[in-house]
Amino acid sequence: MRGAHSAAGPSLWRASVRLSGPELDDGLLLALEVEAEAVAAFADERDEADEPRAWRLDLYFREPVDEARIRALLADAGAGERLAGSVAVTEVPPADWVAAASAQRGPVSAGRFFVHGAADRARVPAGAVPIELEAGLAFGSGEHESTRGCLLALDWLARRRRPERVLDVGTGSGILAIAAAGLWPCRVVAVDNDPVAVLVARENARRNGVASRVSVHLAEGYRSLFVARRAPYHLVLANILADPLVAMARDLRDHLAPGGIAVLAGLLDIQAGRVERAHTLLGLRPVRRMRLGRWTTLLLRKPRGRRGSVARRR
Ligand SMILES: C[S@@+](CC[C@H](N)C(=O)[O-])C[C@H]1O[C@@H](n2cnc3c(N)ncnc32)[C@H](O)[C@@H]1O
């Protein structure tokens, strides 16, 4: 990765702006993403019909930025007139990223996947699906049971499914998004609410030659235009934690295509029943439970032919 690093992680600068008006199209976000490292969009105000009235955008940069640069950037993207109020720039201090501790230590095999660092490139076994990760500042080196559980679930699915659109919620290093892109000729949307993870996952997608099919965005759960516009998904991967998974159960159901599969992880065995119930109550069906150590990976399916609020592609 480029950019200023401390032992704890890279410094980032966040510029927050408010844009008036209900519209926020992909074109504008993509134009801003060319200049900024990551862009998060939130509806800042909603009308009685729950439609956005104004937007807040957080733009993340690797270097310090000032208001003049942000104004120029918005003007170039055709949104200069919509800027409401001033631009707030704050430094995001380097954090003690979880993943600093989970840097790639040695190759990890999980089913057909071989997760390795650059030094072990020559050791990829014949027939394996390689995933090369840079020693990471984002979680997901393949060593943790929750990640390995997801890789094994993907390995199992590879013999049964061929998803075209995949969503990876909480992508971390991008490992699962890259794994899916390595298995199938699919398009993957990967999101994380940590801007550093977004940078790391993008870099890893490039490193693995799948950046044209894996788009990585900053988002809180499913709350992203990029996520909504590409829904519904044939496969959703979410290795987060039990509580957020339960909280996001409805979003998952709404973003899955009928017949689509969800792989949920980040839960201890004793939490699996609660997480599964939160989803079966919404109509999803259990497919399989996979255990590794104290960790469980859940596979769930959305039945076909049910009425339900499936988010639509626009
Ligand atoms: C356990 S790591 C999983 C990383 C990788 N997917 C893997 O399987 O190894 C969880 C990731 O989810 C992200 N995360 C946690 N809560 C989130 C949320 N509400 N929305 C988006 N990302 C989230 C964290 O920043 C972290 O990178």
The ligand as a MOL file (V3000), in Angstrom:
LIG
                    3D

  0  0  0     0  0            999 V3000
M  V30 BEGIN CTAB
M  V30 COUNTS 27 29 0 0 0
M  V30 BEGIN ATOM
M  V30 1 C -14.3010 -10.5620 11.0570 0
M  V30 2 S -13.8400 -9.4080 9.8550 0 CHG=1
M  V30 3 C -14.1050 -10.3780 8.3770 0
M  V30 4 C -13.1610 -10.0540 7.2720 0
M  V30 5 C -13.2330 -11.0130 6.0890 0
M  V30 6 N -14.5150 -10.9050 5.4220 0
M  V30 7 C -12.9970 -12.4400 6.5260 0
M  V30 8 O -13.9030 -13.2700 6.3420 0
M  V30 9 O -11.9220 -12.7180 7.0370 0 CHG=-1
M  V30 10 C -15.2280 -8.3280 9.8880 0
M  V30 11 C -15.1040 -7.1020 9.0050 0
M  V30 12 O -16.3850 -6.4960 8.9780 0
M  V30 13 C -16.2700 -5.1030 9.1010 0
M  V30 14 N -17.5440 -4.6550 9.6770 0
M  V30 15 C -17.9840 -4.8210 10.9540 0
M  V30 16 N -19.2170 -4.3100 11.0860 0
M  V30 17 C -19.5690 -3.8230 9.8730 0
M  V30 18 C -20.7120 -3.1610 9.3620 0
M  V30 19 N -21.7630 -2.8870 10.1450 0
M  V30 20 N -20.7410 -2.7790 8.0640 0
M  V30 21 C -19.6850 -3.0330 7.2560 0
M  V30 22 N -18.5520 -3.6490 7.6840 0
M  V30 23 C -18.4990 -4.0440 8.9670 0
M  V30 24 C -15.0400 -4.8950 9.9590 0
M  V30 25 O -14.4750 -3.6260 9.7260 0
M  V30 26 C -14.1430 -6.0360 9.5010 0
M  V30 27 O -13.3010 -5.6270 8.4420 0
M  V30 END ATOM
M  V30 BEGIN BOND
M  V30 1 1 1 2
M  V30 2 1 2 3
M  V30 3 1 2 10
M  V30 4 1 3 4
M  V30 5 1 4 5
M  V30 6 1 5 6
M  V30 7 1 5 7
M  V30 8 2 7 8
M  V30 9 1 7 9
M  V30 10 1 10 11
M  V30 11 1 11 12
M  V30 12 1 11 26
M  V30 13 1 12 13
M  V30 14 1 13 14
M  V30 15 1 13 24
M  V30 16 1 14 15
M  V30 17 1 14 23
M  V30 18 2 15 16
M  V30 19 1 16 17
M  V30 20 1 17 18
M  V30 21 2 17 23
M  V30 22 1 18 19
M  V30 23 2 18 20
M  V30 24 1 20 21
M  V30 25 2 21 22
M  V30 26 1 22 23
M  V30 27 1 24 25
M  V30 28 1 24 26
M  V30 29 1 26 27
M  V30 END BOND
M  V30 END CTAB
M  END
